[in-house]
Amino acid sequence: MARKGRKRKTVARQPNGQPRRDYAADKLREDVIMQRVRHYRLTREQAGSERASHALGRAYLRSQITDGMYHAGREFERLWVSRAMVMGIPQPHPRACNIADEVRGGQGGYLSAYFVESVKRRFSECADKLGGRIGAVMAVAVDDIDTADWSEARLDVLRSRLSLLVENFGLADDGYLAAWRVS
């Protein structure tokens, strides 16, 4: 007995009878890499890096900042998110939720008094070290603003602030910091 309607295509099917849609992870990753190449003006190798997913990483991949500066900026981002948690300030970026979970140890609930005081102390040390001028670091590390179109003078300000953070956080000096010090 013949079925009514159109012939059914011979394809792999889901349990509910619908044709299975096979999305290759490699194809999706390739699409993401090509979007990063077009949008952020990176090479294919740079766009495939995990660091290409945020502005500090892209600045590092373009050799605009050093590895030590990159790590100092990431540490400042974690400190800023911790401070926002302590102060009750909402964060505009979804990545802040992931950082907040890391800071809390993956647990919700109350923050200890020691943690609150530690965050306040560390943030005030950073602000004092930077002389209150955290705008360039905030723009790149927290607000995720790309540095591809920044002038060399603006990049020098970013480098000088990040080098001060490297000293403040006690990170390894990677040999390039003396060249970026601006008083």
Backbone as ProteinMPNN parsed JSONL, in Angstrom:
{"seq_chain_A": "MARKGRKRKTVARQPNGQPRRDYAADKLREDVIMQRVRHYRLTREQAGSERASHALGRAYLRSQITDGMYHAGREFERLWVSRAMVMGIPQPHPRACNIADEVRGGQGGYLSAYFVESVKRRFSECADKLGGRIGAVMAVAVDDIDTADWSEARLDVLRSRLSLLVENFGLADDGYLAAWRVS", "coords_chain_A": {"N_chain_A": [[0.844, -1.166, 0.0], [0.627, 2.155, -0.857], [1.967, 5.224, 0.411], [0.261, 8.267, 1.235], [0.733, 11.552, -0.099], [3.857, 13.412, -0.299], [6.957, 11.811, -1.238], [9.018, 10.46, 1.257], [12.129, 11.734, 2.207], [15.232, 10.042, 2.257], [16.93, 10.406, 4.878], [18.917, 10.922, 7.835], [17.09, 10.806, 10.841], [15.526, 12.552, 13.576], [14.342, 11.489, 16.863], [11.657, 12.334, 16.902], [10.867, 12.208, 14.313], [11.519, 14.236, 12.546], [13.756, 15.553, 10.045], [17.214, 15.228, 10.704], [19.29, 17.852, 11.676], [22.436, 18.452, 10.924], [24.927, 20.126, 12.351], [28.044, 21.067, 11.834], [30.638, 21.378, 14.084], [33.116, 22.331, 13.4], [32.556, 23.881, 11.165], [30.98, 25.924, 12.256], [32.863, 27.07, 13.988], [34.712, 27.948, 12.135], [33.192, 29.918, 10.855], [32.959, 31.783, 12.95], [35.642, 32.503, 13.289], [36.171, 33.697, 10.806], [34.449, 35.88, 10.971], [35.66, 37.301, 13.048], [38.071, 37.912, 11.791], [37.227, 39.655, 9.758], [35.842, 41.671, 11.209], [37.531, 42.587, 13.331], [39.957, 42.922, 12.138], [42.094, 40.974, 12.159], [44.602, 38.393, 11.717], [44.076, 35.064, 10.345], [45.223, 33.147, 12.046], [45.513, 34.605, 14.431], [42.834, 35.216, 14.95], [41.789, 32.744, 15.623], [42.649, 32.331, 18.165], [42.067, 32.108, 21.709], [42.308, 34.488, 23.022], [41.383, 36.382, 21.268], [38.776, 36.923, 21.766], [38.186, 39.071, 23.399], [38.798, 42.594, 24.066], [41.298, 43.287, 25.275], [42.837, 41.016, 24.731], [42.867, 41.092, 21.935], [44.34, 43.428, 21.563], [46.763, 42.553, 22.554], [47.332, 40.512, 20.686], [47.732, 42.051, 18.418], [50.152, 43.103, 19.01], [50.159, 45.453, 20.453], [50.217, 45.7, 23.162], [52.076, 44.181, 25.869], [52.654, 40.808, 27.103], [52.692, 40.759, 29.919], [51.281, 43.124, 30.456], [48.825, 42.421, 29.398], [47.996, 40.376, 31.185], [47.892, 41.898, 33.537], [45.814, 43.641, 32.901], [43.683, 41.814, 32.694], [43.588, 40.939, 35.342], [42.867, 43.337, 36.558], [40.314, 43.595, 35.48], [39.004, 41.433, 36.74], [39.194, 42.373, 39.369], [37.656, 44.7, 39.167], [35.096, 43.644, 38.622], [34.728, 42.22, 40.979], [34.672, 44.353, 42.777], [32.362, 45.613, 41.882], [30.488, 43.671, 42.604], [30.704, 43.808, 45.388], [29.917, 46.442, 45.864], [27.398, 46.432, 44.818], [26.846, 47.153, 42.215], [25.416, 46.951, 39.023], [26.532, 44.939, 36.249], [27.332, 45.521, 32.844], [28.104, 43.564, 30.999], [27.834, 40.184, 29.883], [29.99, 38.5, 30.435], [30.887, 39.301, 32.88], [29.324, 37.996, 34.754], [30.319, 35.391, 34.65], [32.912, 35.831, 35.639], [32.26, 36.739, 38.17], [31.181, 34.419, 39.268], [33.505, 32.857, 39.325], [34.996, 34.303, 41.183], [33.46, 34.055, 43.492], [33.707, 31.406, 43.845], [31.993, 29.766, 42.522], [29.706, 29.677, 43.99], [26.694, 31.055, 45.151], [25.247, 33.563, 47.292], [26.211, 35.094, 50.425], [28.875, 37.503, 50.755], [31.973, 37.304, 52.359], [33.154, 39.264, 55.157], [35.881, 39.623, 55.18], [36.531, 39.24, 52.468], [35.185, 41.419, 51.305], [36.531, 43.626, 52.476], [39.093, 43.104, 51.524], [38.787, 43.396, 48.744], [38.041, 46.092, 48.579], [40.378, 47.298, 49.617], [42.36, 46.429, 47.774], [41.373, 47.581, 45.39], [41.487, 50.307, 46.015], [44.248, 50.572, 46.267], [44.998, 50.125, 43.608], [43.734, 52.316, 42.344], [45.076, 54.413, 43.599], [47.7, 53.911, 42.698], [47.382, 54.347, 39.978], [46.773, 56.967, 40.031], [44.154, 57.732, 40.0], [43.436, 57.781, 37.351], [41.875, 55.864, 35.455], [40.596, 55.512, 33.099], [41.408, 54.669, 30.425], [42.208, 52.027, 30.857], [39.846, 50.994, 31.894], [38.185, 51.264, 29.649], [39.19, 49.367, 27.838], [39.657, 46.919, 29.304], [37.326, 46.488, 30.906], [35.022, 47.619, 29.628], [35.331, 46.581, 27.12], [36.228, 47.801, 24.698], [37.484, 48.058, 21.491], [40.894, 48.421, 20.371], [41.827, 48.92, 17.838], [41.577, 51.194, 16.21], [42.782, 53.183, 17.642], [44.802, 56.045, 18.4], [48.392, 56.473, 18.413], [49.22, 57.965, 20.606], [47.122, 57.64, 22.416], [47.29, 54.898, 22.79], [49.77, 54.824, 24.057], [49.126, 55.952, 26.527], [47.416, 53.959, 27.513], [49.266, 51.826, 27.64], [51.072, 52.811, 29.547], [49.459, 52.954, 31.827], [48.753, 50.273, 32.136], [51.279, 49.2, 32.605], [51.815, 50.261, 35.099], [49.898, 48.883, 36.535], [50.925, 46.314, 36.269], [53.161, 46.482, 37.934], [51.795, 47.041, 40.325], [50.236, 44.729, 40.799], [52.245, 42.938, 41.072], [53.196, 41.333, 39.012], [55.15, 39.425, 36.629], [57.857, 41.134, 35.169], [58.11, 41.731, 31.821], [60.18, 42.758, 30.306], [59.606, 44.824, 28.507], [58.51, 46.945, 29.709], [59.785, 49.318, 30.567], [60.009, 50.907, 28.315], [57.456, 51.911, 27.946], [56.768, 53.631, 29.96], [55.181, 56.466, 31.068], [55.226, 59.597, 32.453]], "CA_chain_A": [[0.0, 0.0, 0.0], [1.432, 3.361, -1.001], [1.668, 6.325, 1.332], [-0.27, 9.481, 0.629], [1.593, 12.725, 0.011], [5.179, 13.378, -0.919], [7.873, 10.753, -0.802], [9.869, 10.834, 2.369], [13.543, 11.673, 1.858], [15.994, 9.101, 3.082], [17.958, 11.11, 5.646], [18.898, 10.597, 9.262], [15.969, 11.492, 11.479], [15.466, 12.666, 15.023], [13.319, 10.592, 17.407], [10.303, 12.794, 16.613], [10.595, 12.018, 12.889], [12.012, 15.338, 11.724], [15.117, 15.333, 9.542], [18.265, 15.684, 11.609], [20.104, 18.952, 11.161], [23.802, 18.24, 11.389], [25.76, 21.314, 12.341], [29.428, 20.694, 12.109], [31.283, 22.327, 14.986], [34.22, 22.955, 12.674], [31.988, 24.9, 10.286], [30.6, 27.056, 13.091], [34.088, 27.708, 14.445], [35.28, 28.646, 10.974], [32.401, 31.134, 10.669], [33.338, 32.722, 14.008], [36.989, 32.985, 12.979], [36.093, 34.624, 9.666], [33.831, 37.122, 11.449], [36.689, 38.03, 13.79], [39.037, 38.435, 10.822], [36.622, 40.814, 9.093], [35.419, 42.731, 12.122], [38.61, 43.116, 14.158], [41.164, 43.032, 11.314], [43.122, 40.07, 12.654], [44.922, 37.31, 10.795], [43.335, 33.84, 10.678], [45.845, 32.515, 13.206], [45.162, 35.406, 15.595], [41.391, 35.12, 15.189], [41.501, 31.452, 16.216], [43.123, 32.308, 19.55], [41.075, 32.417, 22.736], [42.473, 35.897, 23.39], [40.706, 37.249, 20.305], [37.38, 37.107, 22.148], [38.009, 40.298, 24.166], [39.612, 43.7, 23.553], [42.688, 43.192, 25.75], [43.49, 39.949, 23.981], [43.124, 41.559, 20.567], [45.459, 44.381, 21.632], [47.971, 41.733, 22.699], [47.597, 39.821, 19.419], [48.246, 43.044, 17.468], [51.422, 43.566, 19.583], [50.011, 46.798, 20.992], [50.6, 45.591, 24.564], [52.883, 43.001, 26.14], [51.984, 39.732, 27.821], [52.501, 41.204, 31.302], [50.203, 44.111, 30.455], [47.59, 41.674, 29.164], [47.611, 39.723, 32.437], [47.52, 42.948, 34.486], [44.48, 44.101, 32.516], [42.703, 40.773, 33.078], [43.474, 40.98, 36.803], [42.082, 44.535, 36.868], [38.922, 43.276, 35.147], [38.488, 40.606, 37.849], [39.068, 43.246, 40.532], [36.525, 45.594, 38.925], [33.869, 42.862, 38.795], [34.622, 41.962, 42.42], [34.252, 45.61, 43.395], [30.954, 45.819, 41.532], [29.708, 42.755, 43.443], [30.718, 44.326, 46.75], [29.173, 47.701, 45.904], [26.04, 46.234, 44.314], [26.729, 47.825, 40.915], [25.173, 45.971, 37.957], [27.541, 44.886, 35.196], [26.678, 45.496, 31.534], [28.567, 42.493, 30.13], [27.558, 38.832, 30.373], [31.216, 37.88, 30.915], [31.043, 39.666, 34.286], [28.675, 36.946, 35.551], [31.271, 34.28, 34.735], [33.992, 36.237, 36.528], [31.694, 36.777, 39.517], [31.105, 33.03, 39.735], [34.87, 32.431, 39.651], [35.41, 34.992, 42.401], [32.719, 33.463, 44.602], [33.969, 29.975, 43.918], [30.862, 29.051, 41.942], [28.599, 29.629, 44.943], [26.01, 32.316, 45.408], [25.142, 33.825, 48.718], [26.825, 36.272, 51.021], [30.317, 37.688, 50.651], [32.545, 37.446, 53.703], [33.671, 40.599, 55.487], [37.28, 39.632, 54.752], [36.538, 39.426, 51.02], [34.759, 42.796, 51.029], [37.629, 44.524, 52.834], [40.212, 42.825, 50.626], [38.487, 44.005, 47.445], [38.114, 47.55, 48.731], [41.784, 47.664, 49.783], [43.09, 46.225, 46.513], [40.935, 48.554, 44.4], [42.019, 51.623, 46.36], [45.67, 50.536, 45.905], [45.084, 50.31, 42.148], [43.364, 53.695, 42.02], [46.185, 55.268, 44.037], [48.844, 53.676, 41.812], [47.081, 54.966, 38.692], [46.472, 58.388, 40.22], [42.743, 57.947, 39.685], [43.225, 57.813, 35.893], [41.669, 54.473, 35.036], [39.705, 55.534, 31.939], [41.873, 53.855, 29.298], [42.17, 50.624, 31.264], [38.422, 50.647, 31.982], [37.621, 51.15, 28.308], [39.63, 48.139, 27.18], [39.513, 45.721, 30.133], [35.981, 46.285, 31.434], [33.993, 47.953, 28.634], [35.623, 45.783, 25.927], [36.329, 48.669, 23.528], [38.626, 47.601, 20.707], [41.953, 49.425, 20.222], [42.352, 48.895, 16.466], [41.601, 52.533, 15.616], [43.316, 54.154, 18.595], [46.036, 56.725, 18.003], [49.574, 56.022, 19.156], [49.242, 58.678, 21.89], [46.144, 56.987, 23.301], [47.86, 53.593, 23.14], [50.837, 55.056, 25.033], [48.468, 56.131, 27.832], [46.988, 52.621, 27.933], [50.461, 51.054, 28.01], [51.64, 53.317, 30.803], [48.565, 52.554, 32.929], [48.877, 48.82, 32.317], [52.577, 48.906, 33.216], [51.657, 50.553, 36.517], [49.144, 47.761, 37.111], [51.85, 45.181, 36.362], [53.91, 46.696, 39.169], [50.892, 46.972, 41.468], [49.84, 43.344, 41.033], [53.436, 42.131, 41.29], [53.351, 40.367, 37.925], [56.505, 39.358, 36.069], [58.234, 42.161, 34.204], [58.485, 41.009, 30.61], [61.269, 43.386, 29.62], [59.205, 45.906, 27.633], [57.779, 47.954, 30.468], [60.509, 50.581, 30.675], [59.773, 51.684, 27.105], [56.108, 52.474, 27.909], [56.494, 54.462, 31.131], [54.9, 57.868, 30.799], [54.995, 60.214, 33.77]], "C_chain_A": [[0.893, 1.235, 0.0], [0.995, 4.429, 0.005], [1.095, 7.495, 0.572], [0.76, 10.6, 0.796], [2.937, 12.529, -0.663], [5.99, 12.206, -0.401], [8.759, 11.29, 0.301], [11.334, 10.68, 1.96], [14.251, 10.712, 2.792], [17.175, 9.844, 3.706], [17.884, 10.632, 7.084], [17.813, 11.435, 9.927], [16.118, 11.522, 12.988], [14.393, 11.725, 15.55], [11.883, 11.031, 17.117], [9.955, 12.716, 15.128], [11.087, 13.128, 11.985], [13.407, 15.019, 11.217], [16.136, 15.94, 10.496], [19.071, 16.778, 10.929], [21.502, 18.789, 11.743], [24.589, 19.53, 11.224], [27.168, 20.883, 12.726], [30.064, 21.778, 12.975], [32.432, 23.043, 14.282], [33.715, 24.08, 11.782], [31.598, 26.135, 11.091], [31.838, 27.803, 13.574], [34.734, 28.503, 13.317], [34.521, 29.947, 10.7], [32.777, 32.199, 11.698], [34.707, 33.319, 13.711], [36.942, 33.989, 11.839], [35.423, 35.941, 10.068], [34.839, 37.952, 12.234], [37.717, 38.634, 12.848], [38.491, 39.701, 10.174], [36.402, 41.971, 10.06], [36.587, 43.388, 12.855], [39.934, 43.253, 13.421], [42.332, 42.248, 11.914], [43.485, 39.077, 11.553], [44.126, 36.074, 11.208], [43.903, 33.155, 11.914], [45.484, 33.262, 14.486], [43.687, 35.241, 15.952], [41.0, 33.796, 15.826], [41.912, 31.352, 17.671], [41.987, 32.644, 20.514], [41.13, 33.897, 23.118], [41.759, 36.843, 22.434], [39.262, 37.533, 20.701], [37.145, 38.356, 22.99], [39.066, 41.328, 23.754], [41.064, 43.644, 24.023], [43.464, 42.137, 24.976], [43.8, 40.364, 22.554], [44.261, 42.573, 20.534], [46.779, 43.626, 21.776], [48.319, 41.061, 21.366], [48.117, 40.774, 18.349], [49.596, 43.604, 17.908], [51.335, 45.018, 20.044], [50.365, 46.83, 22.467], [51.397, 44.298, 24.736], [52.078, 41.963, 26.909], [51.721, 40.124, 29.279], [51.371, 42.21, 31.419], [48.854, 43.431, 30.255], [47.102, 41.044, 30.469], [47.219, 40.746, 33.506], [46.122, 43.476, 34.173], [43.398, 43.102, 32.884], [42.504, 40.754, 34.59], [42.665, 42.205, 37.24], [40.606, 44.292, 36.57], [38.285, 42.437, 36.261], [38.268, 41.46, 39.094], [37.862, 44.174, 40.375], [35.198, 44.854, 39.12], [33.659, 42.542, 40.275], [34.141, 43.204, 43.155], [32.788, 45.884, 43.103], [30.049, 44.91, 42.358], [29.592, 43.31, 44.858], [29.836, 45.571, 46.864], [27.729, 47.555, 45.438], [25.784, 46.926, 42.99], [26.445, 46.769, 39.857], [26.234, 46.064, 36.873], [26.859, 44.766, 33.831], [27.04, 44.291, 30.668], [28.262, 41.122, 30.717], [28.795, 38.15, 30.945], [31.436, 38.178, 32.403], [30.402, 38.62, 35.191], [29.614, 35.754, 35.714], [32.404, 34.607, 35.703], [33.479, 36.262, 37.966], [31.568, 35.373, 40.093], [32.481, 32.503, 40.112], [35.316, 33.029, 40.98], [34.735, 34.363, 43.617], [33.009, 31.987, 44.78], [32.795, 29.167, 43.409], [29.663, 28.976, 42.859], [28.001, 31.01, 45.086], [26.041, 32.615, 46.892], [25.91, 35.055, 49.137], [28.334, 36.277, 50.799], [30.863, 37.92, 52.053], [33.077, 38.857, 53.903], [35.132, 40.714, 55.056], [37.388, 39.892, 53.249], [36.198, 40.872, 50.672], [35.889, 43.769, 51.326], [38.828, 44.339, 51.91], [39.999, 43.491, 49.267], [38.599, 45.519, 47.53], [39.564, 48.021, 48.832], [42.539, 47.551, 48.473], [42.673, 47.245, 45.461], [41.474, 49.938, 44.741], [43.522, 51.691, 46.077], [45.852, 50.766, 44.407], [44.788, 51.749, 41.765], [44.464, 54.656, 42.435], [47.377, 55.138, 43.105], [48.638, 54.375, 40.464], [46.788, 56.457, 38.824], [45.029, 58.705, 39.88], [42.434, 57.937, 38.199], [43.093, 56.388, 35.362], [40.847, 54.376, 33.762], [40.134, 54.62, 30.801], [41.818, 52.376, 29.631], [40.729, 50.145, 31.357], [37.838, 50.4, 30.599], [37.96, 49.811, 27.67], [39.309, 46.902, 28.01], [38.071, 45.454, 30.539], [34.92, 46.52, 30.369], [34.203, 47.264, 27.299], [35.611, 46.618, 24.642], [37.609, 48.314, 22.783], [39.601, 48.748, 20.447], [42.483, 49.519, 18.798], [42.493, 50.291, 15.876], [42.163, 53.595, 16.557], [44.593, 54.776, 18.053], [47.187, 56.209, 18.863], [49.654, 56.707, 20.523], [48.284, 58.023, 22.884], [46.634, 55.595, 23.716], [48.984, 53.739, 24.154], [50.261, 55.255, 26.436], [48.023, 54.784, 28.365], [48.178, 51.796, 28.405], [51.037, 51.513, 29.345], [50.781, 52.895, 31.991], [48.673, 51.049, 33.184], [50.224, 48.46, 32.94], [52.559, 49.228, 34.706], [50.887, 49.437, 37.218], [50.016, 46.518, 37.238], [52.657, 45.291, 37.648], [53.019, 46.5, 40.394], [50.51, 45.532, 41.805], [51.033, 42.421, 41.249], [53.618, 41.05, 40.234], [54.761, 40.443, 37.37], [56.707, 40.466, 35.051], [58.745, 41.454, 32.963], [59.493, 41.767, 29.75], [60.893, 44.578, 28.756], [58.616, 47.085, 28.403], [58.485, 49.294, 30.512], [60.236, 51.474, 29.462], [58.408, 52.381, 27.131], [55.799, 53.371, 29.09], [56.316, 55.904, 30.706], [54.579, 58.509, 32.135], [53.732, 61.048, 33.785]], "O_chain_A": [[1.826, 1.323, 0.798], [-0.172, 4.518, 0.389], [1.405, 7.694, -0.603], [1.56, 10.582, 1.731], [3.132, 11.623, -1.473], [5.762, 11.684, 0.69], [9.191, 12.442, 0.267], [11.736, 9.641, 1.436], [13.904, 10.591, 3.967], [18.266, 9.9, 3.139], [16.903, 10.012, 7.495], [17.641, 12.614, 9.619], [16.742, 10.651, 13.594], [13.601, 11.207, 14.763], [10.981, 10.194, 17.087], [8.862, 13.117, 14.728], [11.073, 12.973, 10.764], [14.161, 14.301, 11.873], [15.936, 17.033, 11.025], [19.478, 16.653, 9.774], [21.703, 18.976, 12.943], [24.877, 19.966, 10.109], [27.41, 20.393, 13.829], [30.026, 22.959, 12.629], [32.69, 24.22, 14.538], [34.369, 25.115, 11.653], [31.852, 27.262, 10.666], [31.86, 29.034, 13.571], [35.242, 29.603, 13.533], [35.129, 30.96, 10.353], [32.899, 33.377, 11.362], [34.903, 34.524, 13.87], [37.603, 35.026, 11.899], [35.789, 37.001, 9.56], [34.872, 39.175, 12.1], [38.187, 39.749, 13.077], [39.2, 40.7, 10.053], [36.74, 43.115, 9.757], [36.627, 44.612, 12.985], [40.932, 43.657, 14.018], [43.412, 42.792, 12.143], [42.755, 38.938, 10.572], [43.562, 36.04, 12.302], [43.15, 32.639, 12.74], [45.185, 32.643, 15.507], [43.338, 35.14, 17.128], [39.976, 33.725, 16.507], [41.561, 30.384, 18.346], [41.061, 33.377, 20.166], [40.116, 34.484, 23.493], [41.55, 38.007, 22.774], [38.588, 38.314, 20.029], [35.991, 38.678, 23.274], [40.093, 40.981, 23.17], [41.971, 43.927, 23.241], [44.619, 42.352, 24.61], [44.859, 40.036, 22.02], [45.056, 42.586, 19.595], [47.791, 44.013, 21.191], [49.483, 41.048, 20.968], [48.864, 40.357, 17.464], [50.134, 44.493, 17.248], [52.336, 45.734, 20.026], [50.772, 47.872, 22.981], [51.392, 43.432, 23.861], [50.946, 42.223, 27.316], [50.646, 39.848, 29.811], [50.588, 42.162, 32.368], [47.859, 43.817, 30.869], [45.928, 41.166, 30.818], [46.311, 40.492, 34.297], [45.335, 43.728, 35.086], [42.318, 43.488, 33.334], [41.384, 40.575, 35.068], [41.872, 42.125, 38.178], [39.74, 44.735, 37.324], [37.157, 42.704, 36.674], [37.27, 41.293, 39.795], [37.131, 44.411, 41.336], [34.274, 45.398, 39.726], [32.531, 42.59, 40.765], [33.3, 43.117, 44.05], [32.052, 46.338, 43.98], [28.964, 45.323, 42.769], [28.516, 43.286, 45.456], [29.102, 45.735, 47.838], [26.921, 48.461, 45.641], [24.642, 47.253, 42.668], [27.165, 45.773, 39.791], [26.771, 47.141, 36.61], [25.912, 43.993, 33.679], [26.345, 44.019, 29.689], [28.415, 40.918, 31.922], [28.679, 37.313, 31.841], [32.09, 37.406, 33.104], [30.894, 38.381, 36.293], [29.696, 35.171, 36.795], [32.811, 33.757, 36.495], [34.189, 35.849, 38.883], [31.821, 35.163, 41.279], [32.621, 31.784, 41.102], [35.935, 32.352, 41.8], [35.372, 34.165, 44.652], [32.593, 31.387, 45.771], [32.609, 28.017, 43.807], [28.693, 28.284, 42.549], [28.716, 32.011, 45.135], [26.78, 31.986, 47.65], [26.217, 35.933, 48.331], [28.976, 35.234, 50.674], [30.269, 38.657, 52.841], [33.408, 39.554, 52.944], [35.57, 41.778, 54.618], [38.234, 40.67, 52.808], [36.86, 41.479, 49.83], [36.176, 44.648, 50.513], [39.499, 45.309, 51.556], [40.924, 44.08, 48.707], [39.184, 46.155, 46.652], [39.943, 49.016, 48.214], [43.274, 48.463, 48.094], [43.519, 47.732, 44.711], [41.88, 50.674, 43.841], [44.027, 52.745, 45.689], [46.742, 51.504, 43.986], [45.504, 52.34, 40.957], [44.76, 55.61, 41.715], [48.001, 56.139, 42.753], [49.575, 54.921, 39.882], [46.576, 57.135, 37.818], [44.715, 59.837, 39.51], [41.271, 58.071, 37.819], [44.058, 55.79, 34.886], [40.437, 53.282, 33.375], [39.314, 53.874, 30.266], [41.43, 51.56, 28.795], [40.417, 49.027, 30.949], [37.087, 49.446, 30.395], [37.109, 49.192, 27.032], [38.75, 45.937, 27.489], [37.633, 44.304, 30.518], [34.009, 45.706, 30.218], [33.341, 47.349, 26.424], [35.055, 46.199, 23.627], [38.688, 48.275, 23.373], [39.193, 49.902, 20.318], [43.513, 50.156, 18.579], [43.43, 50.55, 15.12], [42.028, 54.788, 16.287], [45.366, 54.13, 17.345], [46.974, 55.588, 19.904], [50.106, 56.098, 21.492], [48.612, 57.873, 24.062], [46.421, 55.166, 24.85], [49.146, 52.881, 25.021], [50.836, 54.785, 27.418], [48.226, 54.488, 29.542], [48.112, 51.143, 29.446], [51.441, 50.694, 30.171], [51.306, 52.522, 33.039], [48.681, 50.613, 34.335], [50.306, 47.513, 33.723], [53.213, 48.546, 35.494], [51.189, 49.089, 38.36], [49.876, 45.753, 38.192], [52.818, 44.308, 38.37], [53.424, 45.878, 41.375], [50.467, 45.162, 42.978], [50.855, 41.247, 41.573], [54.137, 39.973, 40.528], [55.481, 41.411, 37.613], [55.86, 40.71, 34.192], [59.694, 40.673, 33.03], [59.648, 41.447, 28.571], [61.786, 45.293, 28.301], [58.264, 48.105, 27.811], [57.818, 50.328, 30.496], [60.236, 52.698, 29.596], [58.216, 53.356, 26.405], [54.667, 53.837, 29.217], [57.187, 56.49, 30.064], [53.735, 58.003, 32.875], [53.392, 61.635, 34.812]]}, "name": "protein", "num_of_chains": 1, "seq": "MARKGRKRKTVARQPNGQPRRDYAADKLREDVIMQRVRHYRLTREQAGSERASHALGRAYLRSQITDGMYHAGREFERLWVSRAMVMGIPQPHPRACNIADEVRGGQGGYLSAYFVESVKRRFSECADKLGGRIGAVMAVAVDDIDTADWSEARLDVLRSRLSLLVENFGLADDGYLAAWRVS"}
